[in-house]
Amino acid sequence: MDDAALSELIYNAVVFPVKDERRQAFEDRVSYFLLELKRTGVTRQLLWQEYLQQYPDGYGYSQFCDLLSRHSSIRDTSMHFEHPPGQMMMVDFAGDKLAYTDRQTGEIIYCPVLVCVLPCSGYTYVVPMPDATLPQLAKSLNNCLQYFEGVPFNLKTDNMKQIVSKSCRYEPVFTDMIQQWALHYNITLLAARVAKPKDKATVEGAVRLAYQRIYAPLRDKVFFSLEELSAAVNEQLSLHNSRSMHRKQYSRLQLFKQQEQSQLQPLPDHPFSIKHSTEAKVQRNYHIVLGEDWHYYSVPCSYISKTVKAIYDTDIVEIYYAHQRIALHKRSYKRHGYTTCKEHMPEAHQHYQQGWDPDYFRRQATAIGIATSQYIDKLLLNKQFSEQAFLACKGLLRLARTYGNERLEAACKRALQGGTYAYRIINNILSNNLDQQSLPDDSKVAFQLPLHDNLRGKDAF
């Protein structure tokens, strides 16, 4: 006997309840209800009210919701996938951004965060980016493969515009630049179906874990540069990958080392690089503007009004004139900002840019002489705030150009005999040639009261 016949012989036959007319009417409408719930603004309350208008003897609201939830849970199922080691990498942007504060302006700058994961081991890479443009994405993917120390055979993402130019369930069209990147690394590009996040469920889970184990520990910390923020993210990321997985005796890092790292393709000799070039005219302020970021970069002032060529990638800006490189800068993404090398400035601008402080004037005075240094020091200390004496100090030091260091030193030596310290005193001494006269001998000069009739003796007191 087969199992069914044996069961029927030993046990009582199972009698399934017959669906009544009301239940049958509800189930006939279930597909419609579930479809309508996906539309904006449609609620179960609204569907129940419409259901009662069509079927007045229908279920109450609580029973209606319970039956609808049962059918929804049956349809909303998930499937477990076994991912072969080294075959797949999934990438996605986190919905929330991290931020750092510009130290100079106080502006809070928000950074998109890229999350990459190897589904077999769960080994994860997280990086904040200056922006979400394709060049920055390509650079971050380069760094991701360096972090994994190998290349998986496939990359799967959603239909982000940086990678997919035309969505299609069967044959999506990828952007030209990302295809060049894929060819460089010998990796196959795959795209999830539109609005189907379960197609890349592993990276969706990695984003959720990033919120818990990276975002949350850093939530109260303030960073003043992208580098500081990235360093803090890397520290938390290492802790996450080294932490034992839930109900397992090993970590993502251990599983990656044991099973997946050896299955990855080797990295090419050099990372993929995107180079752009543009021409620009050197402005009167000896800078050119890179229109993509609207940031200014300096060139030697001798090239003012020349047309130069800028070649740049995500990190470096090179400026050429007549096939000779005349400037090299680290790329900045600060809009309307300036990146300036001191060597590119005219001499007068270099002095101005150097800035003034008490030590600067003391160094300049010491180079002239001891008396000048002492007088500058008295001049700085004579003011409640030393900044009030900066112009006087600068004017005093400029007198050396007109009269020479020796005369300025002699004038300061004479002026130190008094108790007043000012630029005009030194200027008067030099303009009247008093510095060329010998100083009076203090031992021979003694003050005496002159004889006169008004003197009174001791008897008057």
Residue pairs with C-beta under 8 A, 6 or more apart in sequence:
1 9
19 27
22 55
22 57
22 58
22 59
25 55
25 58
26 51
26 58
26 59
26 64
26 67
27 71
29 51
30 68
30 71
33 47
33 51
33 68
34 68
34 71
34 72
34 75
36 42
36 47
37 43
37 44
37 47
44 64
44 65
44 68
45 61
48 61
48 64
48 65
51 58
51 64
52 58
58 64
59 67
78 198
78 201
81 119
83 119
83 120
83 202
84 120
84 263
85 120
85 121
85 259
85 260
85 263
86 118
86 120
86 150
86 152
86 153
86 260
86 262
86 263
86 264
86 265
87 120
87 152
87 153
87 154
87 263
88 118
88 119
88 120
88 152
88 153
88 154
88 155
88 156
89 116
89 117
89 118
89 144
89 148
89 152
89 154
89 155
89 156
90 116
90 117
90 119
90 155
90 156
90 157
90 200
90 202
90 203
90 206
91 114
91 115
91 116
91 117
91 141
91 144
91 155
91 156
91 157
91 203
92 114
92 115
92 157
92 158
92 160
92 200
92 203
92 204
92 206
92 207
93 112
93 113
93 114
93 115
93 132
93 160
94 112
94 113
94 114
94 115
94 207
94 210
94 211
95 207
96 113
96 211
96 215
97 110
97 111
97 112
97 113
97 128
98 110
98 111
98 113
98 128
98 215
98 218
98 229
98 233
99 108
99 109
99 110
99 111
99 223
99 229
100 108
100 109
100 111
100 222
100 223
100 224
100 225
100 226
100 228
100 229
101 107
101 108
101 109
101 222
101 223
101 224
102 108
102 109
102 224
102 334
103 224
103 225
109 226
111 128
111 129
111 130
111 226
111 229
112 128
112 129
112 131
112 132
113 126
113 127
113 128
113 129
113 210
114 126
114 127
114 129
114 137
114 140
114 141
114 144
115 124
115 125
115 126
115 203
115 206
115 207
115 210
116 124
116 125
116 126
116 141
116 144
116 203
117 123
117 124
117 125
117 202
117 203
117 206
118 124
118 148
118 152
118 256
118 260
119 202
119 203
120 255
120 259
120 260
121 252
121 255
121 256
121 259
121 260
122 202
122 206
122 245
122 252
122 255
123 148
123 241
123 252
123 253
123 255
123 256
123 260
124 206
124 209
124 210
124 237
124 240
124 241
124 252
125 143
125 144
125 147
125 148
125 237
126 210
126 214
126 233
126 237
127 140
127 143
127 144
127 230
127 233
128 226
128 229
128 230
128 233
129 136
129 137
129 140
130 136
130 226
130 333
131 333
132 162
133 162
134 162
134 175
134 177
134 178
135 177
135 274
135 276
135 313
135 314
136 314
137 162
137 163
137 178
138 177
138 178
138 181
138 272
138 274
138 314
139 314
139 315
141 155
141 181
142 271
142 272
145 151
145 185
145 267
145 271
146 267
146 271
148 261
148 264
149 261
149 264
149 267
150 261
150 264
150 265
150 266
150 267
151 185
151 186
151 187
151 264
151 265
151 266
151 267
152 187
152 264
152 265
153 187
153 188
153 265
154 187
154 188
154 189
154 190
155 182
155 187
155 188
155 189
155 190
156 190
156 191
156 192
156 199
156 200
157 163
157 164
157 189
157 190
157 191
157 192
157 200
158 191
158 192
158 197
158 200
159 167
159 172
159 191
159 192
159 194
162 175
162 178
163 174
163 175
163 178
163 189
163 191
164 172
164 173
164 174
164 175
164 191
165 173
165 174
165 175
166 172
166 173
167 191
167 194
169 193
169 194
172 191
174 182
174 189
174 191
177 274
178 189
179 189
180 272
181 272
182 188
182 189
184 268
184 272
185 265
185 267
185 268
185 272
186 265
187 265
192 199
192 200
193 199
197 204
198 204
209 240
210 240
213 236
213 239
213 240
213 243
214 233
214 236
214 237
214 240
217 236
218 232
218 233
218 236
221 232
223 229
223 232
240 252
241 251
241 252
241 253
241 256
242 251
242 252
242 253
243 251
243 252
244 250
244 251
245 251
245 252
245 255
250 258
273 313
274 313
274 314
275 311
275 312
275 313
276 292
276 311
276 312
276 313
277 309
277 310
277 311
277 312
278 290
278 291
278 309
278 310
279 307
279 308
279 309
279 310
280 288
280 289
280 290
280 307
280 308
280 309
280 310
281 288
281 305
281 306
281 307
281 308
282 288
282 299
282 303
282 304
282 305
282 306
282 307
282 308
283 289
283 304
284 304
284 305
285 296
286 298
286 299
286 300
286 301
286 303
286 304
286 344
286 345
286 346
287 296
287 297
287 298
287 299
287 338
287 340
288 296
288 297
288 299
288 308
288 310
288 319
289 295
289 296
289 297
290 296
290 297
290 310
290 312
290 317
293 331
293 332
293 333
293 334
293 335
294 335
294 336
295 331
295 332
295 333
295 334
295 335
295 336
295 337
295 338
295 339
296 336
296 337
296 338
296 339
297 310
297 317
297 319
297 327
297 329
297 339
298 327
298 329
298 338
298 339
298 340
298 341
298 344
298 345
299 308
299 319
299 321
299 326
299 327
299 344
300 326
300 327
300 343
300 344
301 344
301 345
301 346
301 349
303 321
303 326
306 321
308 319
308 320
308 321
308 326
309 319
309 320
309 321
310 317
310 318
310 319
310 320
311 317
311 318
311 319
311 320
312 318
312 331
313 331
314 331
315 330
315 331
316 328
316 329
316 330
316 331
317 327
317 328
317 329
317 330
317 331
318 325
318 327
318 328
319 325
319 326
319 327
319 328
319 329
320 326
327 341
327 344
329 339
329 341
330 339
332 339
342 350
342 353
345 353
354 360
356 390
356 394
358 380
358 386
361 376
361 380
361 390
361 393
361 394
361 397
362 373
362 376
362 377
362 380
364 376
364 397
365 372
365 373
365 375
365 376
365 377
365 393
365 397
366 372
366 373
368 397
368 400
368 405
368 408
368 409
369 405
369 408
369 409
369 412
370 409
371 409
371 410
371 412
371 413
371 416
372 396
372 405
372 408
372 409
372 412
374 412
374 416
375 396
375 412
375 415
375 416
375 421
375 426
376 393
376 396
376 397
378 416
378 421
379 389
379 392
379 393
379 396
379 421
379 422
379 423
380 386
380 389
380 393
382 389
382 421
383 389
392 422
392 423
393 423
395 423
395 427
396 408
396 423
396 426
399 408
399 411
399 426
399 427
399 430
400 408
402 430
403 411
403 430
403 435
407 430
407 435
407 436
408 426
408 430
410 435
410 436
411 426
411 429
411 430
411 434
411 435
412 426
413 439
414 429
414 434
414 435
414 439
415 421
415 425
415 426
415 429
417 439
418 425
428 434
429 435
